[in-house]
Amino acid sequence: MKRLKKATTMILVVSIAIVFLATSAMADLRTYKQTATAGVYAVTLKLDKKAPVVGDNIATIEIKDADGKYVLDAKVTVEYSMPGMPGMPPMNYKTNAKQNAEEFIATMTIPMAGAWNITIKISRGGKTESAKYNVDAK
């Protein structure tokens, strides 16, 4: 009887672990995440969807210095643009990110599907550094 209880408990624990790992892996598949450099900073951009979409996209920005410490005293701006095409002028948008704990949060409202350039500008200590990303909005 004790062996049966141990086996049942072990199966339950393993099952819970598998469900947890699968859920975590699926969460990563549902979000966009990319890291780029901006001068001495490592800048990670996370979007709330696997790929940006037409409409609101929540951008979470994590900035670390050369020592791997979070940068919390910067002004962060998100600029996103689509280059001009025949019959259509370029589109340029800008939004300020707000600090939230160890991250900065901004909402990008993308008006149309296609290739977009995202530039995250970090102003700190009188200097501005930029990290660049390219995404395709659906």
NUVO-78367 format. One record per atom (N, C-alpha, C): residue in three letters; atom name; x, y, z. Coordinates in steps of 0.2 Angstrom, whole numbers, always signed. Example, Ala and Ser with C-alpha at 12.3 -4.5 7.8 and 13.67 -1.06 7.14 Angstrom:
+------+-------+-------+-------+-------+
! lomi ! marke !     X !     Y !     Z !
+------+-------+-------+-------+-------+
!  ALA !     N !   +66 !   -28 !   +39 !
!  ALA !    CA !   +62 !   -22 !   +39 !
!  ALA !     C !   +66 !   -16 !   +39 !
!  SER !     N !   +64 !   -11 !   +35 !
!  SER !    CA !   +68 !    -5 !   +36 !
!  SER !     C !   +64 !    +0 !   +39 !
+------+-------+-------+-------+-------+
END
This chain:
+------+-------+-------+-------+-------+
! lomi ! marke !     X !     Y !     Z !
+------+-------+-------+-------+-------+
!  MET !     N !    +4 !    -6 !    +0 !
!  MET !    CA !    +0 !    +0 !    +0 !
!  MET !     C !    +4 !    +6 !    +0 !
!  LYS !     N !   +10 !    +6 !    +4 !
!  LYS !    CA !   +14 !   +12 !    +4 !
!  LYS !     C !   +18 !   +13 !    -3 !
!  ARG !     N !   +19 !    +8 !    -6 !
!  ARG !    CA !   +22 !    +8 !   -12 !
!  ARG !     C !   +18 !   +11 !   -17 !
!  LEU !     N !   +11 !    +9 !   -17 !
!  LEU !    CA !    +6 !   +12 !   -22 !
!  LEU !     C !    +5 !   +20 !   -20 !
!  LYS !     N !    +5 !   +22 !   -14 !
!  LYS !    CA !    +5 !   +29 !   -12 !
!  LYS !     C !   +11 !   +33 !   -15 !
!  LYS !     N !   +17 !   +30 !   -14 !
!  LYS !    CA !   +23 !   +33 !   -16 !
!  LYS !     C !   +23 !   +34 !   -24 !
!  ALA !     N !   +21 !   +29 !   -27 !
!  ALA !    CA !   +21 !   +29 !   -35 !
!  ALA !     C !   +16 !   +34 !   -37 !
!  THR !     N !   +10 !   +34 !   -34 !
!  THR !    CA !    +5 !   +39 !   -36 !
!  THR !     C !    +7 !   +46 !   -34 !
!  THR !     N !   +10 !   +47 !   -29 !
!  THR !    CA !   +13 !   +54 !   -27 !
!  THR !     C !   +18 !   +56 !   -32 !
!  MET !     N !   +23 !   +51 !   -34 !
!  MET !    CA !   +28 !   +52 !   -39 !
!  MET !     C !   +25 !   +54 !   -46 !
!  ILE !     N !   +20 !   +50 !   -48 !
!  ILE !    CA !   +17 !   +52 !   -54 !
!  ILE !     C !   +13 !   +59 !   -54 !
!  LEU !     N !   +10 !   +60 !   -49 !
!  LEU !    CA !    +7 !   +67 !   -48 !
!  LEU !     C !   +12 !   +72 !   -49 !
!  VAL !     N !   +18 !   +72 !   -45 !
!  VAL !    CA !   +23 !   +77 !   -45 !
!  VAL !     C !   +26 !   +78 !   -52 !
!  VAL !     N !   +27 !   +72 !   -55 !
!  VAL !    CA !   +30 !   +72 !   -62 !
!  VAL !     C !   +25 !   +76 !   -67 !
!  SER !     N !   +19 !   +74 !   -66 !
!  SER !    CA !   +13 !   +77 !   -71 !
!  SER !     C !   +13 !   +84 !   -70 !
!  ILE !     N !   +13 !   +87 !   -64 !
!  ILE !    CA !   +13 !   +94 !   -62 !
!  ILE !     C !   +19 !   +97 !   -65 !
!  ALA !     N !   +25 !   +94 !   -65 !
!  ALA !    CA !   +31 !   +97 !   -67 !
!  ALA !     C !   +30 !   +98 !   -75 !
!  ILE !     N !   +28 !   +92 !   -78 !
!  ILE !    CA !   +27 !   +93 !   -85 !
!  ILE !     C !   +22 !   +98 !   -88 !
!  VAL !     N !   +17 !   +99 !   -84 !
!  VAL !    CA !   +12 !  +104 !   -86 !
!  VAL !     C !   +15 !  +111 !   -85 !
!  PHE !     N !   +18 !  +112 !   -80 !
!  PHE !    CA !   +22 !  +118 !   -78 !
!  PHE !     C !   +27 !  +120 !   -84 !
!  LEU !     N !   +31 !  +115 !   -86 !
!  LEU !    CA !   +36 !  +116 !   -91 !
!  LEU !     C !   +33 !  +118 !   -98 !
!  ALA !     N !   +27 !  +114 !   -99 !
!  ALA !    CA !   +24 !  +115 !  -106 !
!  ALA !     C !   +21 !  +122 !  -106 !
!  THR !     N !   +18 !  +124 !  -100 !
!  THR !    CA !   +14 !  +130 !  -100 !
!  THR !     C !   +19 !  +136 !  -101 !
!  SER !     N !   +25 !  +135 !   -98 !
!  SER !    CA !   +30 !  +140 !   -98 !
!  SER !     C !   +33 !  +141 !  -105 !
!  ALA !     N !   +34 !  +135 !  -109 !
!  ALA !    CA !   +36 !  +135 !  -115 !
!  ALA !     C !   +31 !  +138 !  -120 !
!  MET !     N !   +25 !  +137 !  -119 !
!  MET !    CA !   +20 !  +139 !  -123 !
!  MET !     C !   +19 !  +147 !  -122 !
!  ALA !     N !   +20 !  +149 !  -116 !
!  ALA !    CA !   +20 !  +157 !  -115 !
!  ALA !     C !   +26 !  +160 !  -119 !
!  ASP !     N !   +32 !  +157 !  -119 !
!  ASP !    CA !   +37 !  +160 !  -123 !
!  ASP !     C !   +35 !  +160 !  -131 !
!  LEU !     N !   +32 !  +155 !  -133 !
!  LEU !    CA !   +30 !  +155 !  -140 !
!  LEU !     C !   +25 !  +160 !  -142 !
!  ARG !     N !   +21 !  +163 !  -137 !
!  ARG !    CA !   +16 !  +168 !  -138 !
!  ARG !     C !   +18 !  +175 !  -137 !
!  THR !     N !   +25 !  +176 !  -136 !
!  THR !    CA !   +28 !  +182 !  -135 !
!  THR !     C !   +34 !  +183 !  -140 !
!  TYR !     N !   +35 !  +189 !  -142 !
!  TYR !    CA !   +41 !  +191 !  -146 !
!  TYR !     C !   +46 !  +193 !  -141 !
!  LYS !     N !   +52 !  +191 !  -142 !
!  LYS !    CA !   +58 !  +193 !  -137 !
!  LYS !     C !   +64 !  +193 !  -141 !
!  GLN !     N !   +68 !  +199 !  -141 !
!  GLN !    CA !   +74 !  +200 !  -144 !
!  GLN !     C !   +78 !  +205 !  -140 !
!  THR !     N !   +85 !  +203 !  -140 !
!  THR !    CA !   +90 !  +207 !  -136 !
!  THR !     C !   +94 !  +210 !  -141 !
!  ALA !     N !   +96 !  +217 !  -141 !
!  ALA !    CA !  +100 !  +220 !  -145 !
!  ALA !     C !  +105 !  +225 !  -140 !
!  THR !     N !  +110 !  +227 !  -143 !
!  THR !    CA !  +114 !  +232 !  -139 !
!  THR !     C !  +113 !  +239 !  -141 !
!  ALA !     N !  +114 !  +243 !  -136 !
!  ALA !    CA !  +114 !  +250 !  -137 !
!  ALA !     C !  +120 !  +253 !  -133 !
!  GLY !     N !  +125 !  +254 !  -136 !
!  GLY !    CA !  +131 !  +256 !  -133 !
!  GLY !     C !  +134 !  +251 !  -128 !
!  VAL !     N !  +134 !  +253 !  -121 !
!  VAL !    CA !  +136 !  +248 !  -116 !
!  VAL !     C !  +130 !  +244 !  -113 !
!  TYR !     N !  +124 !  +245 !  -116 !
!  TYR !    CA !  +118 !  +242 !  -113 !
!  TYR !     C !  +116 !  +236 !  -117 !
!  ALA !     N !  +113 !  +231 !  -114 !
!  ALA !    CA !  +109 !  +226 !  -117 !
!  ALA !     C !  +102 !  +227 !  -116 !
!  VAL !     N !   +98 !  +228 !  -122 !
!  VAL !    CA !   +91 !  +230 !  -122 !
!  VAL !     C !   +87 !  +224 !  -124 !
!  THR !     N !   +83 !  +222 !  -120 !
!  THR !    CA !   +78 !  +216 !  -122 !
!  THR !     C !   +71 !  +219 !  -123 !
!  LEU !     N !   +69 !  +218 !  -129 !
!  LEU !    CA !   +62 !  +220 !  -131 !
!  LEU !     C !   +57 !  +214 !  -131 !
!  LYS !     N !   +52 !  +215 !  -127 !
!  LYS !    CA !   +47 !  +209 !  -127 !
!  LYS !     C !   +40 !  +212 !  -129 !
!  LEU !     N !   +37 !  +209 !  -133 !
!  LEU !    CA !   +30 !  +211 !  -135 !
!  LEU !     C !   +25 !  +206 !  -133 !
!  ASP !     N !   +19 !  +208 !  -131 !
!  ASP !    CA !   +14 !  +204 !  -128 !
!  ASP !     C !   +11 !  +199 !  -133 !
!  LYS !     N !   +14 !  +199 !  -139 !
!  LYS !    CA !   +11 !  +194 !  -144 !
!  LYS !     C !   +17 !  +191 !  -148 !
!  LYS !     N !   +17 !  +185 !  -151 !
!  LYS !    CA !   +22 !  +182 !  -154 !
!  LYS !     C !   +25 !  +186 !  -160 !
!  ALA !     N !   +20 !  +190 !  -163 !
!  ALA !    CA !   +22 !  +195 !  -168 !
!  ALA !     C !   +18 !  +201 !  -167 !
!  PRO !     N !   +20 !  +207 !  -169 !
!  PRO !    CA !   +16 !  +213 !  -168 !
!  PRO !     C !   +10 !  +212 !  -172 !
!  VAL !     N !    +5 !  +215 !  -170 !
!  VAL !    CA !    -1 !  +215 !  -174 !
!  VAL !     C !    -4 !  +223 !  -175 !
!  VAL !     N !    -8 !  +223 !  -180 !
!  VAL !    CA !   -11 !  +230 !  -181 !
!  VAL !     C !   -15 !  +231 !  -175 !
!  GLY !     N !   -14 !  +237 !  -172 !
!  GLY !    CA !   -18 !  +239 !  -166 !
!  GLY !     C !   -12 !  +240 !  -161 !
!  ASP !     N !   -15 !  +239 !  -154 !
!  ASP !    CA !   -10 !  +240 !  -149 !
!  ASP !     C !    -6 !  +234 !  -147 !
!  ASN !     N !    +0 !  +236 !  -146 !
!  ASN !    CA !    +5 !  +231 !  -144 !
!  ASN !     C !    +9 !  +233 !  -138 !
!  ILE !     N !    +9 !  +229 !  -133 !
!  ILE !    CA !   +12 !  +231 !  -127 !
!  ILE !     C !   +20 !  +229 !  -127 !
!  ALA !     N !   +24 !  +234 !  -127 !
!  ALA !    CA !   +31 !  +233 !  -127 !
!  ALA !     C !   +34 !  +234 !  -120 !
!  THR !     N !   +38 !  +228 !  -118 !
!  THR !    CA !   +41 !  +228 !  -111 !
!  THR !     C !   +49 !  +229 !  -113 !
!  ILE !     N !   +52 !  +233 !  -110 !
!  ILE !    CA !   +59 !  +234 !  -111 !
!  ILE !     C !   +63 !  +234 !  -105 !
!  GLU !     N !   +68 !  +229 !  -106 !
!  GLU !    CA !   +73 !  +228 !  -100 !
!  GLU !     C !   +80 !  +230 !  -102 !
!  ILE !     N !   +83 !  +235 !   -98 !
!  ILE !    CA !   +89 !  +237 !  -100 !
!  ILE !     C !   +94 !  +236 !   -94 !
!  LYS !     N !  +100 !  +233 !   -96 !
!  LYS !    CA !  +105 !  +231 !   -91 !
!  LYS !     C !  +112 !  +234 !   -94 !
!  ASP !     N !  +116 !  +236 !   -89 !
!  ASP !    CA !  +122 !  +239 !   -90 !
!  ASP !     C !  +127 !  +234 !   -91 !
!  ALA !     N !  +134 !  +236 !   -92 !
!  ALA !    CA !  +139 !  +232 !   -94 !
!  ALA !     C !  +140 !  +227 !   -88 !
!  ASP !     N !  +138 !  +228 !   -82 !
!  ASP !    CA !  +139 !  +224 !   -76 !
!  ASP !     C !  +133 !  +219 !   -75 !
!  GLY !     N !  +128 !  +220 !   -80 !
!  GLY !    CA !  +122 !  +216 !   -79 !
!  GLY !     C !  +117 !  +218 !   -74 !
!  LYS !     N !  +118 !  +224 !   -72 !
!  LYS !    CA !  +113 !  +228 !   -67 !
!  LYS !     C !  +108 !  +231 !   -71 !
!  TYR !     N !  +102 !  +231 !   -68 !
!  TYR !    CA !   +96 !  +234 !   -72 !
!  TYR !     C !   +97 !  +242 !   -72 !
!  VAL !     N !   +96 !  +245 !   -77 !
!  VAL !    CA !   +96 !  +252 !   -78 !
!  VAL !     C !   +89 !  +255 !   -76 !
!  LEU !     N !   +88 !  +259 !   -71 !
!  LEU !    CA !   +82 !  +262 !   -69 !
!  LEU !     C !   +81 !  +269 !   -69 !
!  ASP !     N !   +87 !  +273 !   -71 !
!  ASP !    CA !   +87 !  +280 !   -70 !
!  ASP !     C !   +87 !  +283 !   -77 !
!  ALA !     N !   +85 !  +280 !   -82 !
!  ALA !    CA !   +85 !  +282 !   -89 !
!  ALA !     C !   +78 !  +285 !   -92 !
!  LYS !     N !   +78 !  +289 !   -97 !
!  LYS !    CA !   +72 !  +291 !  -100 !
!  LYS !     C !   +72 !  +286 !  -106 !
!  VAL !     N !   +67 !  +282 !  -107 !
!  VAL !    CA !   +66 !  +278 !  -113 !
!  VAL !     C !   +61 !  +280 !  -118 !
!  THR !     N !   +63 !  +280 !  -124 !
!  THR !    CA !   +58 !  +282 !  -129 !
!  THR !     C !   +58 !  +276 !  -135 !
!  VAL !     N !   +52 !  +275 !  -137 !
!  VAL !    CA !   +51 !  +270 !  -142 !
!  VAL !     C !   +49 !  +273 !  -148 !
!  GLU !     N !   +53 !  +272 !  -154 !
!  GLU !    CA !   +51 !  +275 !  -160 !
!  GLU !     C !   +50 !  +269 !  -165 !
!  TYR !     N !   +44 !  +270 !  -169 !
!  TYR !    CA !   +43 !  +264 !  -173 !
!  TYR !     C !   +41 !  +267 !  -180 !
!  SER !     N !   +43 !  +264 !  -185 !
!  SER !    CA !   +42 !  +267 !  -192 !
!  SER !     C !   +42 !  +262 !  -197 !
!  MET !     N !   +38 !  +264 !  -203 !
!  MET !    CA !   +38 !  +260 !  -209 !
!  MET !     C !   +40 !  +264 !  -214 !
!  PRO !     N !   +45 !  +262 !  -218 !
!  PRO !    CA !   +48 !  +266 !  -223 !
!  PRO !     C !   +43 !  +267 !  -229 !
!  GLY !     N !   +44 !  +273 !  -232 !
!  GLY !    CA !   +39 !  +275 !  -238 !
!  GLY !     C !   +40 !  +269 !  -243 !
!  MET !     N !   +34 !  +269 !  -247 !
!  MET !    CA !   +33 !  +264 !  -253 !
!  MET !     C !   +30 !  +268 !  -258 !
!  PRO !     N !   +30 !  +266 !  -264 !
!  PRO !    CA !   +27 !  +269 !  -270 !
!  PRO !     C !   +20 !  +271 !  -268 !
!  GLY !     N !   +18 !  +277 !  -269 !
!  GLY !    CA !   +11 !  +280 !  -267 !
!  GLY !     C !   +10 !  +280 !  -260 !
!  MET !     N !   +15 !  +279 !  -255 !
!  MET !    CA !   +13 !  +280 !  -248 !
!  MET !     C !   +19 !  +283 !  -245 !
!  PRO !     N !   +18 !  +288 !  -241 !
!  PRO !    CA !   +24 !  +291 !  -237 !
!  PRO !     C !   +26 !  +287 !  -231 !
!  PRO !     N !   +32 !  +288 !  -229 !
!  PRO !    CA !   +34 !  +284 !  -223 !
!  PRO !     C !   +30 !  +286 !  -217 !
!  MET !     N !   +29 !  +281 !  -212 !
!  MET !    CA !   +25 !  +282 !  -206 !
!  MET !     C !   +30 !  +282 !  -200 !
!  ASN !     N !   +30 !  +287 !  -196 !
!  ASN !    CA !   +34 !  +288 !  -190 !
!  ASN !     C !   +30 !  +289 !  -184 !
!  TYR !     N !   +31 !  +285 !  -179 !
!  TYR !    CA !   +28 !  +286 !  -172 !
!  TYR !     C !   +33 !  +286 !  -167 !
!  LYS !     N !   +31 !  +289 !  -161 !
!  LYS !    CA !   +35 !  +289 !  -155 !
!  LYS !     C !   +31 !  +289 !  -149 !
!  THR !     N !   +33 !  +285 !  -144 !
!  THR !    CA !   +30 !  +285 !  -138 !
!  THR !     C !   +35 !  +285 !  -132 !
!  ASN !     N !   +34 !  +287 !  -126 !
!  ASN !    CA !   +38 !  +287 !  -121 !
!  ASN !     C !   +36 !  +281 !  -117 !
!  ALA !     N !   +41 !  +277 !  -114 !
!  ALA !    CA !   +40 !  +271 !  -110 !
!  ALA !     C !   +40 !  +274 !  -103 !
!  LYS !     N !   +36 !  +270 !   -99 !
!  LYS !    CA !   +36 !  +272 !   -91 !
!  LYS !     C !   +39 !  +266 !   -87 !
!  GLN !     N !   +43 !  +268 !   -82 !
!  GLN !    CA !   +46 !  +263 !   -78 !
!  GLN !     C !   +41 !  +259 !   -74 !
!  ASN !     N !   +42 !  +253 !   -74 !
!  ASN !    CA !   +38 !  +248 !   -70 !
!  ASN !     C !   +42 !  +243 !   -67 !
!  ALA !     N !   +44 !  +244 !   -61 !
!  ALA !    CA !   +49 !  +240 !   -57 !
!  ALA !     C !   +56 !  +240 !   -61 !
!  GLU !     N !   +58 !  +234 !   -63 !
!  GLU !    CA !   +65 !  +234 !   -67 !
!  GLU !     C !   +64 !  +234 !   -74 !
!  GLU !     N !   +58 !  +236 !   -77 !
!  GLU !    CA !   +57 !  +237 !   -84 !
!  GLU !     C !   +54 !  +243 !   -86 !
!  PHE !     N !   +53 !  +244 !   -92 !
!  PHE !    CA !   +50 !  +250 !   -95 !
!  PHE !     C !   +44 !  +248 !   -99 !
!  ILE !     N !   +38 !  +251 !   -99 !
!  ILE !    CA !   +32 !  +249 !  -103 !
!  ILE !     C !   +30 !  +254 !  -107 !
!  ALA !     N !   +28 !  +252 !  -114 !
!  ALA !    CA !   +26 !  +257 !  -118 !
!  ALA !     C !   +21 !  +253 !  -123 !
!  THR !     N !   +16 !  +257 !  -125 !
!  THR !    CA !   +11 !  +254 !  -130 !
!  THR !     C !   +12 !  +257 !  -137 !
!  MET !     N !   +13 !  +253 !  -142 !
!  MET !    CA !   +14 !  +255 !  -149 !
!  MET !     C !    +8 !  +253 !  -152 !
!  THR !     N !    +5 !  +258 !  -155 !
!  THR !    CA !    -1 !  +257 !  -159 !
!  THR !     C !    +1 !  +257 !  -167 !
!  ILE !     N !    +1 !  +251 !  -169 !
!  ILE !    CA !    +3 !  +250 !  -176 !
!  ILE !     C !    -3 !  +250 !  -181 !
!  PRO !     N !    -3 !  +255 !  -186 !
!  PRO !    CA !    -9 !  +256 !  -190 !
!  PRO !     C !   -10 !  +251 !  -196 !
!  MET !     N !    -4 !  +248 !  -198 !
!  MET !    CA !    -5 !  +243 !  -204 !
!  MET !     C !    +0 !  +238 !  -203 !
!  ALA !     N !    -2 !  +232 !  -207 !
!  ALA !    CA !    +3 !  +226 !  -207 !
!  ALA !     C !    +9 !  +228 !  -212 !
!  GLY !     N !   +14 !  +224 !  -210 !
!  GLY !    CA !   +20 !  +225 !  -214 !
!  GLY !     C !   +26 !  +225 !  -210 !
!  ALA !     N !   +32 !  +227 !  -213 !
!  ALA !    CA !   +38 !  +228 !  -210 !
!  ALA !     C !   +39 !  +234 !  -206 !
!  TRP !     N !   +41 !  +234 !  -200 !
!  TRP !    CA !   +42 !  +240 !  -196 !
!  TRP !     C !   +49 !  +240 !  -193 !
!  ASN !     N !   +51 !  +246 !  -192 !
!  ASN !    CA !   +58 !  +247 !  -188 !
!  ASN !     C !   +56 !  +249 !  -181 !
!  ILE !     N !   +59 !  +246 !  -176 !
!  ILE !    CA !   +58 !  +249 !  -169 !
!  ILE !     C !   +65 !  +251 !  -167 !
!  THR !     N !   +65 !  +257 !  -164 !
!  THR !    CA !   +71 !  +260 !  -161 !
!  THR !     C !   +70 !  +262 !  -154 !
!  ILE !     N !   +73 !  +259 !  -149 !
!  ILE !    CA !   +73 !  +261 !  -142 !
!  ILE !     C !   +78 !  +265 !  -141 !
!  LYS !     N !   +77 !  +271 !  -138 !
!  LYS !    CA !   +82 !  +276 !  -137 !
!  LYS !     C !   +82 !  +277 !  -129 !
!  ILE !     N !   +88 !  +277 !  -127 !
!  ILE !    CA !   +90 !  +277 !  -119 !
!  ILE !     C !   +94 !  +283 !  -118 !
!  SER !     N !   +91 !  +288 !  -114 !
!  SER !    CA !   +94 !  +294 !  -113 !
!  SER !     C !   +96 !  +294 !  -105 !
!  ARG !     N !  +103 !  +294 !  -104 !
!  ARG !    CA !  +105 !  +293 !   -97 !
!  ARG !     C !  +112 !  +297 !   -97 !
!  GLY !     N !  +113 !  +301 !   -91 !
!  GLY !    CA !  +119 !  +305 !   -90 !
!  GLY !     C !  +121 !  +309 !   -96 !
!  GLY !     N !  +116 !  +312 !   -99 !
!  GLY !    CA !  +118 !  +317 !  -105 !
!  GLY !     C !  +119 !  +313 !  -111 !
!  LYS !     N !  +119 !  +307 !  -112 !
!  LYS !    CA !  +120 !  +303 !  -118 !
!  LYS !     C !  +114 !  +299 !  -120 !
!  THR !     N !  +113 !  +298 !  -126 !
!  THR !    CA !  +108 !  +294 !  -129 !
!  THR !     C !  +111 !  +288 !  -133 !
!  GLU !     N !  +108 !  +282 !  -132 !
!  GLU !    CA !  +110 !  +276 !  -135 !
!  GLU !     C !  +104 !  +273 !  -138 !
!  SER !     N !  +105 !  +270 !  -144 !
!  SER !    CA !   +99 !  +267 !  -147 !
!  SER !     C !  +100 !  +259 !  -149 !
!  ALA !     N !   +95 !  +256 !  -148 !
!  ALA !    CA !   +94 !  +248 !  -150 !
!  ALA !     C !   +89 !  +248 !  -155 !
!  LYS !     N !   +91 !  +244 !  -160 !
!  LYS !    CA !   +86 !  +244 !  -166 !
!  LYS !     C !   +84 !  +236 !  -167 !
!  TYR !     N !   +77 !  +236 !  -169 !
!  TYR !    CA !   +74 !  +230 !  -171 !
!  TYR !     C !   +70 !  +230 !  -177 !
!  ASN !     N !   +69 !  +225 !  -180 !
!  ASN !    CA !   +65 !  +224 !  -186 !
!  ASN !     C !   +59 !  +219 !  -185 !
!  VAL !     N !   +53 !  +221 !  -186 !
!  VAL !    CA !   +48 !  +216 !  -185 !
!  VAL !     C !   +43 !  +216 !  -191 !
!  ASP !     N !   +39 !  +211 !  -191 !
!  ASP !    CA !   +33 !  +211 !  -196 !
!  ASP !     C !   +27 !  +211 !  -193 !
!  ALA !     N !   +23 !  +216 !  -194 !
!  ALA !    CA !   +16 !  +216 !  -190 !
!  ALA !     C !   +11 !  +212 !  -195 !
!  LYS !     N !    +7 !  +209 !  -192 !
!  LYS !    CA !    +2 !  +205 !  -195 !
!  LYS !     C !    -5 !  +208 !  -195 !
+------+-------+-------+-------+-------+
END
